[in-house]
């Protein structure tokens, strides 16, 4: 049967796991909302979770946010505020058997007149069948379900469960929140430690919005510090190589490639370079970035500067040949170029419009004059008859010639933008269309 000991409190109000051998983050787990750091957009007066706790009520919910922002602790405090029994499971370790045992425990408490909150950490790691296992018990009211996830619930939680739980988004802890955690740690748990102002700033930077990381680093720094004094060098030694938040394949991954793409599209080379470095620093496969740069070159620049596609392909090839770190410079050069040159999505839009018409239409035959005629038989049945060879016409253009299926008529998918080379392309096409119109008018 699932154990609740990890989250229970002794008579002093400290968590039961707050032993001297436990990590500082565990010993400092808040036992009241007053001690809880951050998330004031949810917990302040007039905000949804704060009002819920103050009223002693609770409902099924999903807490979505990055690591180290207090999802587990908040679930426990909300359960306590509503007077509910609290059962915690981890989707990394638990299975259907553990869920069933939790339901049996909840039913036992229900028979005594007490409701149960069933908390599932990293709920996104449960498969669809496991997530579906909660539904009947949530609907019957056997448990109030609280799930915690670092991944987007829209993609990682099945819709049946998602429809029965409200999603609350938790944010990374701000510098003020983290600084308050440091003050609380020094006052109540590390009173002998002296923390230099510059070291505090270094801790805040390395923590990267993660309260658990902050306390772990502070504890290590306290152990490394000379005469209980923590300076910048001590923080650096404690933190090792700093790792920014980046989950390959998760939300951070897609958010950052989205930011890179939009910075390129928005002609912001410095911002684009920043996001490139963030992704490389976070461990993104540079070849993935190279592929995306090719997409950006065709989608957002196109014929405004055809060299963009050439450079993107060259950067891809350069990285494939050189690897890291030498090949990364080729990616950086390409990002800066793509973000700096004129933009046009005309090719992208034209392709989309043409593909949409093809998918919606019938399989229209190729006009006879455009068909291939490699044999005498094909010529006899009319293939290629009446075709005008453009190079034999004035300006190498067969004015008035038609190339669409007869049933479709003329279409205009490609609308060149007034940018870069595409400005000249647009001017030439406008001139040629004027010649066509003159021929067609005369024909009518």
Helices and strands as residue ranges (DSSP letters): G 5-7, H 24-27, G 33-35, H 40-43, H 48-54, E 61-64, H 71-81, E 85-90, H 96-111, E 116-121, G 123-125, H 128-132, H 135-140, E 144-149, H 153-156, H 159-162, E 166-169, H 175-188, E 194-195, H 197-207, H 211-224, E 229-230, H 232-239, H 251-265, H 269-282, H 286-296, I 297-301, G 302-304, H 307-322, H 326-340, H 346-360, G 368-370, H 376-380, G 390-392, G 394-396, H 420-443
